[in-house]
Amino acid sequence: MSLLEQYEQQYAILIAEITIQIGQIALISERKELYAKIDGGLVEAQELIEQMGLEIRELSSIQRSTATSKLNCAQVELKRLQNEYKKAREDSLKSRKAQAINVAIDDYEDYYEDVSMSHDQRQRLLDNSERIERTGNRLQEGYRVALETESLGAQVLGDLHHQRETIQASRARLRETNAELGRASRTLNSMWMRAMRQKVILYTVGGCFVVAVVVSIYLTFSSNARKA
């Protein structure tokens, strides 16, 4: 197994571990140690990508094209995990804030169940509840926009990757076409040379025939002249 293949295997294992750890964020309450592991894993994954890039430079041109395509996919995957991790942390923070708000509201309501409230106090409580509800709606809208933006970014990356593959395939077909044109040109040149040689031979044979006829006529007339 080459060093590049070892890096690729280590990267795949590391990405799988990070994916599992990101999924655990919403399941546990004490997340500090988990965040540290994920941060360290993302740094290590970035270092592996850099090492793979250095190894790819030593490959031949044909191998480098395939390896570079894999490296680009690895970079896109790492970027996706980084965004997913960031989103998971933000969701966790929003969840804790929402829980804190709910606890505060519950405490607020419990407190005023035991005491008499004036009309102004009740009105302020209602106003605060409305403000909290509006804030929650804005947070939900921001979260929806963030999801749409992430989806659009992933789609753009996918389109760019597909276009890159199409361009590489077109370049390969162009190189094959150029090679075929070169072979056709050499074949035509060879055929032209053979035709020229055949023409020269034909003209030479024709000239010899004409000379033979002239000599024959000359000898015939010369013989008749002597007899006369």
Number of C-alpha atoms within 10 A of each C-alpha: 5 8 11 18 12 13 18 19 11 14 22 13 11 16 19 10 14 22 14 11 17 21 12 14 19 14 10 8 10 9 15 9 9 15 16 10 14 19 15 12 18 19 10 16 23 16 14 19 19 15 15 22 17 12 17 19 13 10 13 9 11 8 12 16 14 11 19 15 13 14 18 14 15 19 15 16 14 19 15 15 17 17 13 16 22 13 17 17 17 13 15 17 12 16 13 13 12 14 12 12 13 13 12 12 16 12 12 12 12 11 11 14 10 8 8 10 11 8 9 9 12 13 12 11 16 12 12 13 13 12 12 16 12 12 12 14 12 12 13 13 12 12 16 12 12 13 13 12 12 16 12 12 13 16 12 12 14 14 12 12 16 12 12 13 13 12 12 13 12 12 12 12 12 12 12 12 12 12 12 12 12 12 12 12 12 12 12 12 12 12 12 12 12 12 12 12 12 12 12 12 12 12 12 12 12 12 12 12 12 12 12 12 12 12 12 12 12 11 12 11 11 11 11 9 9 7 6 5
